[in-house]
Amino acid sequence: MSALLALVMIYLSPILLQKHIMYVQASSSISTTNQDSKDNEDDHEDNLSRYENPSLGFRIKYPSDFRIAEVTDSPVSMTISFEKIRISPSTGAYLTVNATKENAGITFDELREIMSQSIKISPGTRILENDTTLISGVTVYKIVQNHENSPFGRNAIAIFIGAIHDNTTYMLRSLSTDIETLQEMVNSFEFIK
């Protein structure tokens, strides 16, 4: 139960924690050499950069116009933030990945319960998807919401994913009106340990 309380405090009370923020330089993705197949998809893939963190055990692709920050939440928890630099209020987007090393461990059912209770339904918000799926062979819990009036404009999509892998709890949180790019980022997430 103490592990459950600690997890809730880490995710719901970040203001109480002292943080260290480090901005990270983007790394270019590897260009494909086969120009004959899927030209449009490859062109879009070439515009993506890759972030890989072996110590946290994951990699993800993101648009090159996103800013990345590594936020040390506590000695056992780090959040990686991918944020589109805003030109106007309707152009914003973000995706964060929090990785928390677990000593006592938390079960997948406890994680699903925490996520279900912390995702609030408010006027103009509705759940589109609420199910388990697999990422890199790891079972994850996924919630997708539609926000009619988000900070980034109308019809923004929020995607929340929770997973437990290699004694680490992973939480992905995101919000964007660019649904295609957001889904592409989420689809590119993979565990590397």
Accessible surface in RSA format (square Angstrom, percent):
REM  Atomic radii and reference values for relative SASA: ProtOr
REM  Chains: A
REM  Algorithm: Lee & Richards
REM  Probe-radius: 1.40
REM  Slices: 20
REM RES _ NUM      All-atoms   Total-Side   Main-Chain    Non-polar    All polar
REM                ABS   REL    ABS   REL    ABS   REL    ABS   REL    ABS   REL
RES MET A   1   179.60  93.0 138.97  92.0  40.62  96.7 129.89 110.4  49.71  65.9
RES SER A   2    90.01  76.1  77.62 103.6  12.39  28.5  52.10 110.9  37.91  53.1
RES ALA A   3    19.16  17.6  10.82  16.7   8.34  19.0  17.65  24.8   1.52   4.0
RES LEU A   4    39.11  21.8  38.04  27.2   1.07   2.7  38.04  26.7   1.07   2.9
RES LEU A   5   114.35  63.7 111.11  79.5   3.24   8.1 113.95  80.0   0.40   1.1
RES ALA A   6    49.73  45.7  42.98  66.3   6.75  15.4  49.25  69.4   0.48   1.3
RES LEU A   7     2.55   1.4   0.63   0.5   1.92   4.8   1.92   1.3   0.63   1.7
RES VAL A   8    43.16  28.4  43.14  39.1   0.02   0.1  43.16  37.5   0.00   0.0
RES MET A   9    82.50  42.7  81.51  53.9   0.99   2.3  60.17  51.2  22.33  29.6
RES ILE A  10    25.80  14.7  19.34  14.4   6.46  15.6  19.34  13.9   6.46  17.5
RES TYR A  11    17.42   8.1  10.45   5.9   6.97  18.1  11.66   8.8   5.77   7.1
RES LEU A  12   103.59  57.7  76.20  54.5  27.38  68.8  78.76  55.3  24.83  66.8
RES SER A  13    26.51  22.4  21.04  28.1   5.48  12.6   7.98  17.0  18.53  26.0
RES PRO A  14    48.06  35.0  46.88  42.7   1.18   4.3  47.16  38.9   0.90   5.6
RES ILE A  15   166.07  94.5 139.81 104.2  26.26  63.3 147.44 106.2  18.63  50.6
RES LEU A  16   130.91  72.9  97.86  70.0  33.06  83.1 101.77  71.5  29.15  78.4
RES LEU A  17    56.47  31.4  46.03  32.9  10.44  26.2  48.21  33.9   8.26  22.2
RES GLN A  18   170.82  95.5 144.87 105.9  25.95  61.8  54.81 116.7 116.01  88.0
RES LYS A  19    83.51  40.7  52.75  32.4  30.76  73.2  27.97  25.2  55.55  59.2
RES HIS A  20   117.03  64.0 113.41  78.8   3.62   9.3  80.27  82.7  36.75  42.8
RES ILE A  21    91.45  52.0  67.20  50.1  24.25  58.4  67.20  48.4  24.25  65.8
RES MET A  22    99.98  51.8  96.26  63.7   3.72   8.9  63.31  53.8  36.67  48.6
RES TYR A  23   131.85  61.6 107.73  61.3  24.12  62.8  77.77  58.4  54.08  66.7
RES VAL A  24    42.96  28.3  25.92  23.5  17.03  41.0  30.85  26.8  12.11  32.8
RES GLN A  25   160.32  89.6 139.66 102.1  20.66  49.2  59.27 126.2 101.05  76.6
RES ALA A  26    43.19  39.7  24.82  38.3  18.37  41.8  24.92  35.1  18.27  48.4
RES SER A  27    56.31  47.6  50.16  66.9   6.15  14.2  49.11 104.6   7.20  10.1
RES SER A  28   104.90  88.6  77.55 103.5  27.35  63.0  38.62  82.2  66.28  92.9
RES SER A  29    20.94  17.7   6.35   8.5  14.60  33.6   7.62  16.2  13.33  18.7
RES ILE A  30   146.31  83.3 122.95  91.6  23.35  56.3 128.19  92.3  18.12  49.2
RES SER A  31    72.19  61.0  59.31  79.2  12.88  29.7  30.07  64.0  42.12  59.0
RES THR A  32    60.54  43.1  52.71  53.4   7.82  18.6  56.57  76.0   3.96   6.0
RES THR A  33   133.19  94.7 106.61 108.1  26.58  63.4  80.32 107.9  52.87  79.9
RES ASN A  34    85.09  58.7  77.30  74.7   7.79  18.8  35.82  86.2  49.27  47.6
RES GLN A  35   100.67  56.3  95.36  69.7   5.30  12.6  54.28 115.5  46.38  35.2
RES ASP A  36   139.42  97.7 108.10 107.6  31.31  74.0  34.31  80.7 105.11 104.8
RES SER A  37    48.45  40.9  42.84  57.2   5.61  12.9  38.04  81.0  10.40  14.6
RES LYS A  38   132.04  64.4 110.05  67.5  21.99  52.4  76.12  68.5  55.92  59.6
RES ASP A  39    71.74  50.2  66.13  65.8   5.60  13.2  26.22  61.7  45.51  45.4
RES ASN A  40   129.58  89.4 120.37 116.3   9.21  22.2  34.15  82.2  95.42  92.2
RES GLU A  41    93.73  53.8  85.23  64.5   8.50  20.2  33.54  64.9  60.19  49.1
RES ASP A  42    16.28  11.4  16.28  16.2   0.00   0.0   1.62   3.8  14.66  14.6
RES ASP A  43    81.10  56.8  77.50  77.1   3.60   8.5  27.29  64.2  53.82  53.7
RES HIS A  44    64.09  35.0  61.90  43.0   2.20   5.6  48.20  49.7  15.89  18.5
RES GLU A  45    45.84  26.3  44.40  33.6   1.44   3.4  21.66  41.9  24.18  19.7
RES ASP A  46    58.49  41.0  35.67  35.5  22.82  54.0  17.69  41.6  40.79  40.7
RES ASN A  47    90.80  62.6  84.29  81.5   6.50  15.7  22.28  53.6  68.52  66.2
RES LEU A  48     5.80   3.2   3.94   2.8   1.86   4.7   4.25   3.0   1.55   4.2
RES SER A  49     6.47   5.5   6.47   8.6   0.00   0.0   0.00   0.0   6.47   9.1
RES ARG A  50    86.61  36.4  83.65  42.6   2.95   7.0   6.33   8.7  80.27  48.7
RES TYR A  51    13.94   6.5  10.72   6.1   3.22   8.4  13.53  10.2   0.41   0.5
RES GLU A  52    65.11  37.4  41.29  31.2  23.81  56.7  15.65  30.3  49.46  40.4
RES ASN A  53    17.05  11.8  15.48  15.0   1.56   3.8   3.14   7.6  13.90  13.4
RES PRO A  54    92.07  67.1  83.21  75.8   8.87  32.2  84.12  69.5   7.95  49.4
RES SER A  55    82.39  69.6  64.62  86.2  17.77  40.9  58.15 123.8  24.24  34.0
RES LEU A  56    15.99   8.9  15.99  11.4   0.00   0.0  15.99  11.2   0.00   0.0
RES GLY A  57     0.00   0.0   0.00   N/A   0.00   0.0   0.00   0.0   0.00   0.0
RES PHE A  58     0.03   0.0   0.03   0.0   0.00   0.0   0.03   0.0   0.00   0.0
RES ARG A  59    61.28  25.7  61.28  31.2   0.00   0.0   7.25   9.9  54.03  32.7
RES ILE A  60     0.54   0.3   0.00   0.0   0.54   1.3   0.54   0.4   0.00   0.0
RES LYS A  61    65.86  32.1  65.82  40.4   0.04   0.1  27.11  24.4  38.75  41.3
RES TYR A  62     0.42   0.2   0.42   0.2   0.00   0.0   0.00   0.0   0.42   0.5
RES PRO A  63    17.96  13.1  17.94  16.4   0.02   0.1  17.96  14.8   0.00   0.0
RES SER A  64    72.35  61.1  52.25  69.7  20.10  46.3  25.25  53.8  47.11  66.0
RES ASP A  65    78.00  54.6  65.22  64.9  12.78  30.2  49.25 115.9  28.76  28.7
RES PHE A  66    17.00   8.5   7.60   4.7   9.40  24.5   7.73   4.7   9.27  26.5
RES ARG A  67   108.18  45.4 100.65  51.3   7.52  17.9  34.89  47.7  73.29  44.4
RES ILE A  68     3.79   2.2   2.26   1.7   1.53   3.7   2.26   1.6   1.53   4.2
RES ALA A  69     9.89   9.1   9.62  14.8   0.26   0.6   9.62  13.5   0.26   0.7
RES GLU A  70    22.41  12.9  21.56  16.3   0.85   2.0   1.14   2.2  21.27  17.4
RES VAL A  71    17.18  11.3  17.18  15.6   0.00   0.0  17.18  14.9   0.00   0.0
RES THR A  72    44.52  31.7  43.24  43.8   1.28   3.1  34.94  46.9   9.58  14.5
RES ASP A  73     8.53   6.0   6.72   6.7   1.81   4.3   3.02   7.1   5.52   5.5
RES SER A  74    24.38  20.6  15.64  20.9   8.74  20.1  22.83  48.6   1.55   2.2
RES PRO A  75   142.17 103.6 100.02  91.2  42.15 153.2 110.14  90.9  32.03 199.1
RES VAL A  76    63.41  41.7  58.02  52.5   5.38  13.0  62.48  54.3   0.93   2.5
RES SER A  77     4.14   3.5   0.00   0.0   4.14   9.5   1.54   3.3   2.61   3.7
RES MET A  78    46.49  24.1  45.90  30.4   0.59   1.4  43.26  36.8   3.23   4.3
RES THR A  79    15.04  10.7  15.04  15.3   0.00   0.0  11.67  15.7   3.37   5.1
RES ILE A  80     0.00   0.0   0.00   0.0   0.00   0.0   0.00   0.0   0.00   0.0
RES SER A  81    23.40  19.8  22.99  30.7   0.41   0.9   9.83  20.9  13.57  19.0
RES PHE A  82     0.00   0.0   0.00   0.0   0.00   0.0   0.00   0.0   0.00   0.0
RES GLU A  83    60.77  34.9  60.77  46.0   0.00   0.0   7.46  14.4  53.31  43.5
RES LYS A  84    50.22  24.5  49.51  30.4   0.72   1.7  11.48  10.3  38.75  41.3
RES ILE A  85   108.32  61.6  99.52  74.1   8.80  21.2 104.20  75.0   4.13  11.2
RES ARG A  86   112.80  47.4  87.00  44.4  25.79  61.4  39.19  53.6  73.61  44.6
RES ILE A  87   155.17  88.3 122.39  91.2  32.77  79.0 127.49  91.8  27.67  75.1
RES SER A  88    44.34  37.5  38.49  51.4   5.85  13.5  36.89  78.6   7.45  10.4
RES PRO A  89    97.11  70.8  95.77  87.3   1.33   4.9  96.62  79.8   0.49   3.0
RES SER A  90    62.28  52.6  55.03  73.4   7.25  16.7  32.88  70.0  29.40  41.2
RES THR A  91    43.60  31.0  36.01  36.5   7.59  18.1  41.53  55.8   2.07   3.1
RES GLY A  92     1.65   2.0   0.00   N/A   1.65   2.0   0.45   1.2   1.21   2.7
RES ALA A  93     6.05   5.6   5.68   8.8   0.37   0.8   5.68   8.0   0.37   1.0
RES TYR A  94    69.69  32.5  68.31  38.9   1.38   3.6  39.03  29.3  30.66  37.8
RES LEU A  95     0.70   0.4   0.70   0.5   0.00   0.0   0.70   0.5   0.00   0.0
RES THR A  96    19.27  13.7  19.27  19.5   0.00   0.0  18.47  24.8   0.81   1.2
RES VAL A  97     0.34   0.2   0.04   0.0   0.30   0.7   0.04   0.0   0.30   0.8
RES ASN A  98     2.13   1.5   2.11   2.0   0.02   0.0   0.12   0.3   2.00   1.9
RES ALA A  99     1.76   1.6   0.48   0.7   1.28   2.9   0.50   0.7   1.26   3.3
RES THR A 100     4.02   2.9   4.02   4.1   0.00   0.0   4.02   5.4   0.00   0.0
RES LYS A 101    75.17  36.7  70.83  43.5   4.34  10.3  63.19  56.9  11.98  12.8
RES GLU A 102    26.07  15.0  14.50  11.0  11.57  27.5   3.11   6.0  22.95  18.7
RES ASN A 103   149.05 102.8 108.71 105.1  40.33  97.1  36.86  88.7 112.19 108.4
RES ALA A 104    87.98  80.9  44.37  68.5  43.61  99.2  55.83  78.6  32.15  85.2
RES GLY A 105    36.37  44.9   0.00   N/A  36.37  44.9  24.96  68.5  11.41  25.6
RES ILE A 106    12.42   7.1   0.32   0.2  12.11  29.2   2.23   1.6  10.20  27.7
RES THR A 107    80.03  56.9  73.72  74.7   6.30  15.0  77.08 103.5   2.95   4.5
RES PHE A 108    48.57  24.3  43.08  26.7   5.50  14.3  43.08  26.1   5.50  15.7
RES ASP A 109    90.54  63.4  84.52  84.1   6.01  14.2  28.77  67.7  61.76  61.6
RES GLU A 110    62.70  36.0  59.43  45.0   3.26   7.8  22.42  43.4  40.27  32.9
RES LEU A 111     0.00   0.0   0.00   0.0   0.00   0.0   0.00   0.0   0.00   0.0
RES ARG A 112    80.68  33.9  80.68  41.1   0.00   0.0  19.19  26.2  61.49  37.3
RES GLU A 113    92.55  53.1  90.70  68.6   1.85   4.4  36.72  71.0  55.83  45.6
RES ILE A 114    14.29   8.1  11.39   8.5   2.89   7.0  13.34   9.6   0.94   2.6
RES MET A 115     1.02   0.5   0.93   0.6   0.08   0.2   1.02   0.9   0.00   0.0
RES SER A 116    52.62  44.5  33.10  44.2  19.52  45.0  29.11  62.0  23.51  32.9
RES GLN A 117   112.02  62.6 100.37  73.4  11.65  27.7  41.89  89.2  70.13  53.2
RES SER A 118    34.30  29.0  14.28  19.1  20.02  46.1  10.59  22.5  23.71  33.2
RES ILE A 119    26.78  15.2  15.35  11.4  11.44  27.6  17.11  12.3   9.68  26.3
RES LYS A 120   149.46  72.9 135.65  83.2  13.81  32.9 100.09  90.1  49.38  52.6
RES ILE A 121   100.82  57.4  70.16  52.3  30.66  73.9  70.16  50.5  30.66  83.2
RES SER A 122    56.69  47.9  49.20  65.7   7.50  17.3  36.47  77.7  20.23  28.3
RES PRO A 123   137.54 100.2 106.24  96.8  31.30 113.8 119.08  98.3  18.46 114.7
RES GLY A 124    33.81  41.7   0.00   N/A  33.81  41.7  19.27  52.9  14.53  32.6
RES THR A 125    15.32  10.9   5.53   5.6   9.79  23.3   0.87   1.2  14.45  21.8
RES ARG A 126   135.09  56.7 133.46  68.0   1.63   3.9  60.05  82.1  75.04  45.5
RES ILE A 127    70.41  40.1  42.69  31.8  27.72  66.8  42.69  30.7  27.72  75.2
RES LEU A 128    81.97  45.7  45.49  32.5  36.48  91.7  49.70  34.9  32.27  86.8
RES GLU A 129    70.55  40.5  63.94  48.4   6.61  15.7  28.15  54.4  42.40  34.6
RES ASN A 130    80.59  55.6  51.69  49.9  28.90  69.6  11.75  28.3  68.84  66.5
RES ASP A 131    83.32  58.4  80.17  79.8   3.15   7.4  14.54  34.2  68.78  68.6
RES THR A 132    54.64  38.9  39.93  40.5  14.70  35.0  11.50  15.4  43.13  65.2
RES THR A 133    59.77  42.5  48.69  49.4  11.08  26.4  30.02  40.3  29.75  45.0
RES LEU A 134   117.00  65.2  95.34  68.2  21.66  54.4  95.40  67.0  21.60  58.1
RES ILE A 135    21.26  12.1  18.16  13.5   3.09   7.5  21.26  15.3   0.00   0.0
RES SER A 136    63.97  54.1  13.79  18.4  50.18 115.6  31.23  66.5  32.74  45.9
RES GLY A 137    66.99  82.6   0.00   N/A  66.99  82.6  30.53  83.8  36.46  81.7
RES VAL A 138    20.13  13.2  16.53  15.0   3.60   8.7  20.13  17.5   0.00   0.0
RES THR A 139    64.53  45.9  58.07  58.9   6.46  15.4  31.92  42.9  32.60  49.3
RES VAL A 140     0.21   0.1   0.21   0.2   0.00   0.0   0.21   0.2   0.00   0.0
RES TYR A 141    10.81   5.0  10.81   6.2   0.00   0.0   5.23   3.9   5.59   6.9
RES LYS A 142    26.99  13.2  26.99  16.6   0.00   0.0   1.83   1.7  25.15  26.8
RES ILE A 143     2.23   1.3   2.23   1.7   0.00   0.0   2.23   1.6   0.00   0.0
RES VAL A 144    13.61   9.0  13.61  12.3   0.00   0.0  13.61  11.8   0.00   0.0
RES GLN A 145     4.08   2.3   4.08   3.0   0.00   0.0   0.00   0.0   4.08   3.1
RES ASN A 146    14.71  10.1  14.65  14.2   0.06   0.2   0.00   0.0  14.71  14.2
RES HIS A 147    40.13  21.9  40.00  27.8   0.14   0.4  27.06  27.9  13.07  15.2
RES GLU A 148    49.91  28.7  49.85  37.7   0.07   0.2  27.26  52.7  22.65  18.5
RES ASN A 149   114.66  79.1  82.58  79.8  32.08  77.2  34.23  82.4  80.43  77.7
RES SER A 150    15.41  13.0   0.12   0.2  15.29  35.2   2.86   6.1  12.55  17.6
RES PRO A 151    96.10  70.0  72.63  66.2  23.47  85.3  86.68  71.6   9.42  58.5
RES PHE A 152    16.22   8.1  16.22  10.0   0.00   0.0  16.22   9.8   0.00   0.0
RES GLY A 153    24.31  30.0   0.00   N/A  24.31  30.0  22.48  61.7   1.83   4.1
RES ARG A 154   152.07  63.8 136.92  69.8  15.15  36.1  66.31  90.6  85.76  52.0
RES ASN A 155    71.92  49.6  69.95  67.6   1.97   4.7  20.01  48.2  51.91  50.2
RES ALA A 156     0.00   0.0   0.00   0.0   0.00   0.0   0.00   0.0   0.00   0.0
RES ILE A 157    11.67   6.6  11.67   8.7   0.00   0.0  11.67   8.4   0.00   0.0
RES ALA A 158     2.62   2.4   2.62   4.0   0.00   0.0   2.62   3.7   0.00   0.0
RES ILE A 159     3.25   1.8   2.79   2.1   0.46   1.1   2.79   2.0   0.46   1.2
RES PHE A 160    29.95  15.0  29.95  18.6   0.00   0.0  29.95  18.2   0.00   0.0
RES ILE A 161     2.02   1.1   2.02   1.5   0.00   0.0   2.02   1.5   0.00   0.0
RES GLY A 162     0.00   0.0   0.00   N/A   0.00   0.0   0.00   0.0   0.00   0.0
RES ALA A 163     0.88   0.8   0.87   1.3   0.02   0.0   0.87   1.2   0.02   0.0
RES ILE A 164    46.62  26.5  31.27  23.3  15.35  37.0  31.27  22.5  15.35  41.7
RES HIS A 165    41.20  22.5  37.17  25.8   4.03  10.3  31.57  32.5   9.63  11.2
RES ASP A 166    78.78  55.2  53.62  53.4  25.16  59.5  16.55  39.0  62.22  62.1
RES ASN A 167   111.52  76.9 102.66  99.2   8.85  21.3  16.58  39.9  94.94  91.8
RES THR A 168     0.01   0.0   0.01   0.0   0.00   0.0   0.01   0.0   0.00   0.0
RES THR A 169     0.00   0.0   0.00   0.0   0.00   0.0   0.00   0.0   0.00   0.0
RES TYR A 170     0.16   0.1   0.16   0.1   0.00   0.0   0.16   0.1   0.00   0.0
RES MET A 171    13.54   7.0  13.52   8.9   0.02   0.0  13.52  11.5   0.02   0.0
RES LEU A 172     2.83   1.6   2.79   2.0   0.04   0.1   2.79   2.0   0.04   0.1
RES ARG A 173    70.89  29.8  70.89  36.1   0.00   0.0  24.16  33.0  46.73  28.3
RES SER A 174     1.28   1.1   0.73   1.0   0.56   1.3   0.29   0.6   0.99   1.4
RES LEU A 175    15.34   8.5  15.34  11.0   0.00   0.0  15.34  10.8   0.00   0.0
RES SER A 176     3.10   2.6   3.10   4.1   0.00   0.0   1.50   3.2   1.60   2.2
RES THR A 177    45.86  32.6  28.23  28.6  17.62  42.0  16.68  22.4  29.18  44.1
RES ASP A 178    64.40  45.1  56.31  56.0   8.09  19.1  29.86  70.3  34.54  34.4
RES ILE A 179    84.42  48.0  81.02  60.4   3.40   8.2  81.02  58.3   3.40   9.2
RES GLU A 180   130.94  75.2 119.79  90.6  11.15  26.5  50.96  98.6  79.98  65.3
RES THR A 181    18.71  13.3  18.71  19.0   0.00   0.0   7.97  10.7  10.73  16.2
RES LEU A 182     4.87   2.7   3.17   2.3   1.71   4.3   4.64   3.3   0.24   0.6
RES GLN A 183    55.99  31.3  55.90  40.9   0.09   0.2  31.93  68.0  24.06  18.2
RES GLU A 184    38.63  22.2  33.89  25.6   4.74  11.3  25.40  49.1  13.22  10.8
RES MET A 185     3.54   1.8   2.49   1.6   1.05   2.5   1.57   1.3   1.97   2.6
RES VAL A 186     7.05   4.6   5.26   4.8   1.80   4.3   5.26   4.6   1.80   4.9
RES ASN A 187   106.17  73.2  73.34  70.9  32.83  79.0  29.72  71.5  76.45  73.9
RES SER A 188    25.86  21.9   9.00  12.0  16.86  38.8  20.12  42.8   5.75   8.0
RES PHE A 189     5.74   2.9   0.89   0.5   4.86  12.6   0.89   0.5   4.86  13.9
RES GLU A 190    65.48  37.6  65.48  49.5   0.00   0.0  10.24  19.8  55.24  45.1
RES PHE A 191    16.15   8.1   3.19   2.0  12.96  33.7   3.19   1.9  12.96  37.1
RES ILE A 192    49.46  28.1  12.78   9.5  36.68  88.4  21.08  15.2  28.38  77.0
RES LYS A 193    96.91  47.3  44.02  27.0  52.89 125.9  69.25  62.3  27.66  29.5
END  Absolute sums over single chains surface
CHAIN  1 A    10436.7       8532.6       1904.1       5875.3       4561.3
END  Absolute sums over all chains
TOTAL         10436.7       8532.6       1904.1       5875.3       4561.3
